[in-house]
């Protein structure tokens, strides 16, 4: 599965992307603990912060790690 996003004018990009990734995690029947293990994270509190958008200034690399842990590819396109 490939997710594509148009970032033009969207300040809430990470929230939109994460919402879709959380839905994918649930669709796959994975818990936050399962995802934490796949990402190499010791506890689920970090995953909770990411999923509930409580992690300020989340890095694109973190979102990409989350996507990779789900086995999906993250693509972001910038259009003029």
N, C-alpha and C positions, 0 to 999 in steps of 0.2 A: 504494500500500500504506500502511495506517495501522497504527501500533503503539500499543496502549493498555496502560497499566500502572496497577495499583492500588498506591499507595505505602504503604498502611497497614502499619506494622510492619516495613518492609523497610529495613534499614540498608545493604544492598548494592545499592541501586537502580541506581547508575551501572554497576556490574559486570554486572548482569542486562541492562540496556538496551544496553550496549556489546557484549555477547556477541551479542545479536540483530542489532545493526547490522553487526558484523563478518561475521556469517553472510550478511547481505544483500549486503554488499560483494563477498564471494566468489561469491555466487549470480549477481551481475551481471558477474562476470569481471573486476572491477577490482583493480588492484594498490594497494598503499599509496601508491606514487608517483602513480598516477592520482588517488587521493583527495586527496592533498596538493595537487596542482595545482588540483583543483576547489575546495578550501577556501582556496586562496591562500597555502598554507604552502610555504616554500622547500625544506624537506627532509623526508624520511620519518621521521626520528627522533622528531619530535613525534607523528606518527600512531602510531608504534610504542608510545610512552609511553601514549598514550590507549588503544590497543587492548589492551595488556597490563596496564592499570590501574596503571601506574607513576606516572602524573601525579596527585599528591596533590591532594585537594580540587578535582576537576574541576568546572567550572562547567556548569550546565545549558545555558547559551548555547553552550558548546563542543560539547556533545552534540547540540544542535539544529543547529549548523553542519555537523557530521558527517552528520546525517540529511538535511539539505537538499542536501548534496553528492551524496548517493545518490538524491535525488529522491523521498524518502519523507517523510511527515509524522509528527512526534512528538507524541503526545498523552499527557498524564499526568492521571489522574483521582484525585481524593481523595474517598473515601467514608467516611461515618460509620456 
